[in-house]
């Protein structure tokens, strides 16, 4: 509490202490702000007229130092207009002099309750965001559960992380998850693909440049390292980086300093490095294509993402997720995957991993006419069967609707018109078959 009337401060302190508050009182703006910086309170009470300053300025500075603090202003006759201004600037309430015990207790109680509810809302939002982040790596297989646990353990630290795995396994998703669960979550996550940018441009993209550093450098430009200061830099396909550039990156990892192209001035940064590659780096080191000292700096913690064929139990979970996602996006009534179609997905080896499965589901939804994805909606090879039977030949180029009709008609003929049996053979629901047969 800040007020130059010592008797008023003593009375307020006595009242609030009985209500269970811990109260500190000072009598000048300077002393109040110094106390505020030393021990940020939940609630600040300040007079609008102080011997060495203005309560409005105290309010402004307190809100800059701690935006969540609640402020109650004390006003005397003739300062009501200023009290209204204080409310506009973020004060919770104002109390008129002389202080009324009930009014003081009520204002403090409501301000603290408001702050408690706001803190609880923030906590719930953070928990929800964390849950959504953890759900980004979709699957319940033991391998994926173990990886999620590791990510939760290392995310709060600043250790460098190397994510390895085949293309399409979710390396970028894992990097997103690490950043989102880290204390750097409110700072930038900057991404750069070392494979997508030509070697001649990668250095300037990473380190930035000064005016005149090379032809076309008309003005200074910060690089990805500067843009990621305070946050995280994700270096995708790190094994594609040239050895000279690897040496410059090594210095950044060693002392947090670098220079823009064309500059002699060191820039100090605080960046967490997450890198990823599908390349076997130890083999690249043996071949002289990757520096071993950089590898050891990047590989403090290694995350190895399994291919989709190594976790087939996650295929149905992923397929259902992508079905809901793309059906909603395309505004199509597709709600299920037929059992035979799911068997087909489970039998496929998925060389393109999760990305290939995502594309397969997306295509199937795009071409599906009803509410169920069938086997013939997929471009992946059909599941192997133990027996062979009658077949039909459909010329390439036959419209999909016509091919569907022919397949249904021939299956019904083979089943002597038994729609239930034909539906089971086709791996579709009876309802779907009845609807198509009616057409």
N, C-alpha and C positions, 0 to 999 in steps of 0.2 A: 504494500500500500504506500502511495506517495501523497503526502499532504504536509504543508508547513505548519498546521495546527497540531501541536504535540498532544494536547488534551483530546482532540478528536481521534487521532491515531490510537491513543491508549484505549479509548472507549471502544473503538471498532475492533481492536485486537482482542480485547476482553470478550466481546460479544461473539466473535467468530471462533475464538479458541474453544469456548464452551460448546460450539456447534461441531467441533471436531476438525477444524481447519488449522494448519500450521501457518502462522502469519509472520511476515517480516515487514517492518515499517521504516520508512526513511522520509526525509523532509525536503529534498530538492530533486529536480529533474535529473541532474548529473548523477547523484547518488542512486536514484531509482534505476536508471539505465545501467549503471555499473553493477548493481545487485542483480538486475535482470539477466545480464550477460553471464554472470558468475553462476547463477542458479535459476534457470528458466522456470517460471511458475506455470501453474495451470490457469491461474486467474490473476489479472492485474487490476487494481483499483487506483485511480489517479485523479487528483484535483485538476481542474482546468486552468487554475491560476497558481503558478508556482513562483518562488522567489527568483529563480534563475532561468525560467523558460515557460513554455506553453504546454499544457497537457495534450493538445492536439499533436504537437511534434513528438511527444513521448509515445502517443498512440501509434503514429506513423512508424517510428523506429522499432517499437516493440513488434508490430505486425511484420516488418521486414525481417527481423531476427527470427521470429517464430510465428508464421501465419496462422497456426491453429490456436494461439492463445486467445482467451476471451478477455475483453476489457470493459470495465464499468467505470464511468466517469462521474465525478462528484461536482455538482454545480451549485453556485449560489445565485441569488437574485441578480439579474442583469446578464447572466451568461447562458441563458437557455438557448439562445440562437447558436452559440458555440457547441452546446450539447447536441443539438440537432445535427450540426456539421460532423461532430464526432461519430454519431450514429451512421451517417452517410459514409464515413471512412472506415467503418467496420466495428465500432464499439457495440457491445451487446446491449447495454442499457445505461441509463443515467439516474442518479439519485440526487435529490435536492437537499441543500442544507437548511436547517440543522438535520443531522442524520436521525432517521427513525429506525429503531431496532428491527421491527418487523419487515420494513421495506428493504433494509440491508440484507437480512438473512434470506428473504425471498429472492432478491436479485442474484445473490451469490449462488444459492441453491440451483436456480434455473440455469444460470450460466454454466456451472459445473456439469449439470445433467446434460445440457446441450453438447458440451465437449465430450462427455462420456459416450453419448450416442453417436457422435461423429467419428470417434475413435473406433467404436464397435463396427460401424459401417465400413470404415477403411479396412479393418481387419478382415471382415467378411468378403469384401471385394478382392483383397489380396489372396485369400484362401481360394476363392472361386477362380481367379486368374491362374493361380498355381495349379489347380486341378485341371483346368483347360489346357494349360501348358503341358502337364504330364500326360494328358490324353492325346497329345499330338503324335506321339509314337504309339501307333495303334497295334494292339496285340496283347495276348495273355500268355504267350509261350514262356517257358522258364528262362530262355535266353533273353527275351525282351524284358521280362520282369527284373532280371539281374542288372541289365543295362540301365533301366530307369532308376533302380536303387543306387547305382554308382553315380549317375548324374546328379541325383539329389544330394549325395555326399560331397561331391567336388564343386558343385555350383557355387556355394557360398565362399569358396576360396578364390585365390587369384592364380592358381597354377595353370601353366600352359597345357592344352589338351590337343592330342592328335586323334582324329577320328578316321578309322580305316574301314573300308568295305567296298563291295562292288558298286558300280553305277546303279542308281535307283533304289538303294537300300535305306535312304533317309538320312544321309550325313548332314545335310543342311538343316533338317528338322531337329536333329540332335543338338546342333550348334545353337539354334534358336532357343531350345529348351534350357541349355546351360545358361545362356545370357538372361533369359526371363526369370530364372530362379536365383540369380546372383544379386549381390548388392548393387551391381551396375545396371540393373534393369531399367532405370529411368534415364540412363545415358545412352548414347547412340550404339547400335550394333551395325557396323559397317562391313559390307561384304565385297570381296573382289575375287574373280575367277582368274587364276594364273594361267589357265588353258585358253580362256576366251579372248584374252587381250594379247596382241602381238608383242613379242619380246622387246621390241624397240620402244613401245609405249608403256609397258608395264612399270618400268622404273619411275617414269614421271607420274603415272597414276598412283603409285604407292607413296612416293616421297614428295610429290609436288614440285613446283619449279618457280624460279624468279623470272622477271621480264628479261628477255634476251638470252635465256639459257640455251635456246636452240631456235632454228628458223620457225617462225609461227608463234613463238611465245611472246605475245603482245603485252601480257601483263602477268603479275604473280598469280599462282593458283595453289591452294593447299592440297596436299595429297590425302589419300585414305587414312594414313597414320594420324595426321592432324585432326581429321574429321572424327576419328574414333577416340580422341583424347578423353579420358575419364570413363570410357566404355569398353567395347569389345571389338576386335578386328577378326573377321573370319576369312582365312585364306584358303579358298577352295582349290583343289588340285595343286597343292603346294609342290609336288614332285616335278611339275612342269616349269618351275622357276629356274632360270639359268644360274650356274655357279657364281658368277660375279655378283648377281643380285642377291644370291643366298648369303654372300659375305657381308653385304650391307645390312641385310635383315638381322644377321647374327649380332651386329653391333647394337642394334635397337634392343634386342633381347637382353644383351649384357648390361647396358647402362641406361637404356631409355632415351637415348639421344640419336639424332640424325640431322642431316642437312638437306634442304631442298636443292634440286638441280640448279646450278649457277649461283649458289650461295656459299658463304664461308661461315655463316652463323649457325651454331648448334641450336636445335629446338628440343626442349625437354618435354616428354609426354608420359602419361600414365595410361597404358593400354594393356588389356588382357588379350593374348593371342590364342585363337582356336584355329587349327588347321585341319585339312581333310585331304585324303587321296585314296584312289583305288589301286595305286601302284605299291608293289612290295619294296619299301624303301631300303631295307637292308641289302637287297639285290642291286638297287640303284647305287648304293654306296660302293659295293664291290665293283660295279662297272664304272665308277668314277663320275657318276652323274649327280650325286647328291653328297653334300658335306656331312660327315659323321658328327661334327661338333654342333651343327645346326639341328640335326636329327635329335640329339640328346637334349637340346634346349626345348625343342617343340614337344618331345615325347615324355613329358613329366608324368602325365596320365594318358593312357591309351584306351580308346573305346573301339572295339571291333564289332561292327554291325553285321549280323548274320544275313546271308542271302535268304530270299523267301522260300527257296526249296529246302532250306535247313530248318524252317519253322512252319511246316504246312498247316499246323493247327490254327495258325493265324489267318489263313486264307478266307474262311467263312466270315470272320470278324471284319477283316478289311473289305471284303466284297459287300457286306451289309452296310458298312460305313459309306463306301463310295456310291452304293445304290441310293441311299437316302440323300446324299449330297447332290448328286447329279440329277436325280428325279426332281428335286425341289428347284434346282437351278434351271432345268429345261421346262419346268412346269408340266411334267408328264405323269400319268397315273400309275407308273410302275411301282409295285409294292413288294415283289418277291422274286426269288430266283428258283426256278424249278429244280427238283432234286437231281434230275439227270444233268442239268446245266451245272449245278454245283459239283457233281462228280467230275464233270469235264474240267472245271477249274482246279480241282484237287489233283487231277491226273497230270496237269500241265507242269513243266519244269520251271517256268518263269525265268528265263535267262535275263529278262529286263527288270526283274524284281518287282517291288511295289509299284514303281512307275508304270510297268507294263500291265499289271493287274488293273491299275486305275484307268488306263487308257482302254482296256478291254471292256470294263464295266461302262465307261462313258459311251463307247461306241454301241454297246448292246442296248443301252437305254435310248440312244438316238434312233435306232432302227426298229425298236420294239413297237408293235401296234397295240398290244393289250396291256394288262396289268402285271404280267409275269415275263421274266427273261427266260427264254428257252435256249436249248443247246445250239440251234441254228443261228442264234443272234451273235454268237462268238466267232471271231476269226481265228481263235486258237485251235490246235488239233483236237479232235474229239477224244474222249476217254477210251482207252483200250477195252474191248469186250472179249469175253471168253468164247462166244459163239458167233457164227455168221448166219445170215438168213437172206431172204429175198431182198433185192435192191432195185433202185430206180436210177436212171441217168437223167440229170438235169443239165442242159447245155450252159456253158459259161455265158453270162449276159442275160440270162433269164431274170426278169424282174422279181425282186424278193417276194412280193405278195403272191405272184403266180407260183413261185417255187414252194412257198408255204402251203398254198392250196393243193398243189399236186401231191406233196408229201402227206398231208392230212387225208386226202382222198384215197391214196394208195394204201395207207395204213388202215383206214376204215374198211376198205375192200378186203384186205388180208384178214381182218378181224371179223369179217362177215357182218359189218355194221354195228358191232358191239363197241359203243362209244367209251364205256368205262375201261375196257381192255385196251383200246386204241390210245386213250389218254395216258395210261400207265406206260405203254411202249414209247410214246413220244416224250414222256417226262413232263407233261403239262397237267394242269388241273382239269377235271371233268367240265367245270364251268367254262373254262377257256375253250375247250374243244367244242362244246355245244354251241357257243357263240360263233366260233369260226365256221363250223359246219352249217349253221343257219345262214351265214352270209353266202 
